[in-house]
Amino acid sequence: KAGEGKPFTLAEFQNALTSVDAAIAAYPRAFRYQQRAELLAIGVTTPALKVSDEQRRAWMRQAKADTETGLRNNPARADDWLRLVIIDEWTDGASRDIPPLFFMSVDMGPLLAHLWPNHVRVILDNWGYFSDEEKQRLAAHVTMIWRRSQDRRFFGSIVYVPIDEIILRYLLQGEPKAEQELSVLIADAEKWRKAAKTN
């Protein structure tokens, strides 16, 4: 259920984890470690699972170790590089350690549209840790995302604070009409948030 996005209980989660543990013990291959890392990451980010903060931290540490193990044997996985970025952000916050991992995700899957919203969010969260040269790469990547996105609403919904908007406008400054459209997307996202609070 967890992988399908359906509600699940703690017992169901623990049963799934036990099954994956057994599969790794019997057949310790990269994809098994990647499966367990994904499952653990779901557990960490599911508030409905009533476990202690220490348990969530333990799951996160194991998810990071499993992701690293999987990538050593199968490095061409953009999703897993991004998971490693998110885990590092969750455990240690934004840092100079993020850009190398992030660019591995970009290089392994620049056209994987399901990663784009998180790619842009990581850029915003870690902006101060990218070099000037890296920021030029980021501008090219975000511009490509903007041009190829069939639905650009996520550009508005990931703007949480004024600096997010400033960074996005900087990254898209060479894109015709992006400034006006971004204003509309941000305004629409803000209206949605206000409406959600009143309901």
C-alpha positions in Angstrom: 0.0 0.0 0.0 2.8 2.4 0.9 4.2 2.3 -2.6 0.8 2.8 -4.1 0.1 5.9 -2.1 -2.7 4.2 -0.1 -3.2 4.6 3.7 -1.5 1.9 5.7 -1.1 1.0 9.4 2.1 0.7 11.4 1.7 -3.1 11.5 1.4 -3.2 7.7 4.4 -1.1 7.3 6.4 -3.3 9.7 5.3 -6.4 7.9 6.4 -4.9 4.6 9.8 -3.9 6.1 10.3 -7.4 7.5 9.6 -8.9 4.0 12.1 -6.6 2.4 14.7 -7.4 5.1 14.2 -11.1 4.4 14.6 -10.5 0.7 17.9 -8.6 1.2 19.2 -11.4 3.4 18.4 -14.0 0.7 19.3 -11.9 -2.3 21.4 -8.8 -1.4 21.3 -6.9 -4.7 21.2 -3.2 -5.4 17.5 -3.0 -6.2 16.6 -4.7 -2.9 18.5 -2.0 -0.9 16.8 0.6 -3.1 13.4 -0.9 -2.3 14.1 -0.8 1.4 15.4 2.8 1.2 12.2 3.9 -0.6 10.0 2.1 2.0 11.8 3.6 4.9 11.6 7.1 3.4 7.9 6.6 3.1 7.7 5.6 6.7 9.7 8.6 7.9 7.4 11.1 6.0 4.1 9.5 7.0 2.8 11.4 10.1 0.0 8.8 10.6 2.6 6.3 11.7 2.7 6.8 15.5 6.4 6.2 16.3 9.0 8.1 18.2 11.3 10.8 16.6 14.2 8.5 17.4 12.6 5.7 15.4 12.1 8.0 12.4 15.8 9.1 12.7 16.8 5.4 12.8 14.7 4.7 9.7 16.3 7.7 8.0 19.8 6.6 8.8 19.1 3.2 7.4 17.5 4.7 4.3 20.6 6.7 3.7 22.9 3.7 4.1 20.7 1.6 1.8 20.5 4.3 -0.8 24.3 4.6 -0.8 24.7 0.8 -1.1 22.3 0.7 -4.0 24.0 3.6 -5.8 27.4 2.0 -5.5 26.1 -1.0 -7.5 23.7 0.9 -9.7 24.7 4.6 -10.0 22.5 5.5 -13.0 19.4 6.2 -10.8 18.3 9.8 -10.7 15.6 9.1 -8.2 18.0 7.6 -5.7 20.5 10.5 -6.0 17.6 12.8 -5.2 16.5 10.7 -2.3 20.0 11.0 -0.9 19.8 14.8 -1.3 16.5 14.9 0.6 17.8 12.6 3.3 20.9 14.8 3.8 18.7 17.9 3.9 16.3 16.3 6.5 19.2 15.1 8.8 21.8 17.9 8.4 20.0 20.8 6.6 21.2 22.7 3.6 25.0 22.4 3.0 27.8 22.4 0.5 27.5 18.6 0.5 24.2 18.9 -1.4 25.3 20.2 -4.8 27.5 17.2 -5.9 24.7 14.8 -5.0 22.1 17.0 -6.7 24.0 17.3 -9.9 24.2 13.5 -10.1 20.4 13.3 -10.0 20.3 16.0 -12.7 22.9 14.3 -14.9 21.3 10.8 -14.5 17.7 12.0 -15.3 17.4 15.5 -16.6 14.2 14.7 -18.5 12.4 12.8 -15.7 9.5 15.1 -15.2 8.4 13.6 -11.9 11.6 14.8 -10.3 11.4 18.4 -11.5 9.4 19.9 -8.6 11.8 18.4 -6.1 14.8 19.5 -8.2 13.6 23.1 -8.2 12.8 22.9 -4.4 16.4 21.6 -3.7 17.8 24.5 -5.7 15.8 27.0 -3.7 16.7 25.4 -0.3 20.5 25.2 -1.1 21.0 28.3 -3.3 23.7 29.8 -1.1 25.8 26.6 -1.4 26.1 26.5 -5.2 29.0 28.2 -6.9 28.6 30.9 -9.5 29.5 28.3 -12.2 27.0 25.8 -10.8 24.3 28.5 -10.7 24.7 28.8 -14.5 24.0 25.1 -14.8 21.0 25.5 -12.5 19.6 28.3 -14.7 19.9 26.1 -17.8 18.2 23.2 -16.0 15.3 25.3 -14.6 14.8 26.9 -18.0 14.6 23.5 -19.6 12.1 22.4 -16.9 10.0 25.6 -17.5 9.9 25.0 -21.3 9.1 21.3 -21.1 6.6 21.4 -18.3 3.0 20.8 -19.5 1.7 22.0 -16.1 3.7 24.8 -14.5 1.6 25.2 -11.4 4.3 23.7 -9.2 6.4 26.7 -9.9 3.9 28.7 -7.9 3.3 26.2 -5.1 7.0 25.8 -4.2 7.4 29.5 -3.5 7.1 29.8 0.3 9.1 32.9 1.1 10.1 36.0 -0.9 13.6 34.8 -1.5 12.2 31.8 -3.3 10.5 34.1 -5.8 13.6 36.2 -6.3 15.7 33.1 -7.0 13.2 31.7 -9.5 13.0 35.0 -11.3 16.8 35.1 -11.5 16.9 31.6 -13.0 14.2 32.4 -15.5 15.3 35.9 -16.4 16.2 35.0 -20.0 12.9 33.2 -20.7 10.3 35.3 -22.6 7.1 36.0 -20.6 8.2 33.9 -17.7 8.2 36.8 -15.3 4.5 37.5 -16.0 3.4 33.9 -15.9 5.3 33.3 -12.7 3.5 36.1 -11.0 0.2 34.5 -11.9 1.3 31.1 -10.8 2.5 32.4 -7.4 -0.7 34.4 -6.9 -2.9 31.4 -7.7 -0.9 29.2 -5.3 -1.4 31.8 -2.5 -5.1 31.9 -3.2 -5.3 28.1 -2.9 -3.4 28.1 0.4 -5.7 30.7 1.8 -8.8 28.8 0.7 -7.4 25.6 2.2 -6.9 27.3 5.6 -10.5 28.4 5.7 -11.9 25.0 4.9 
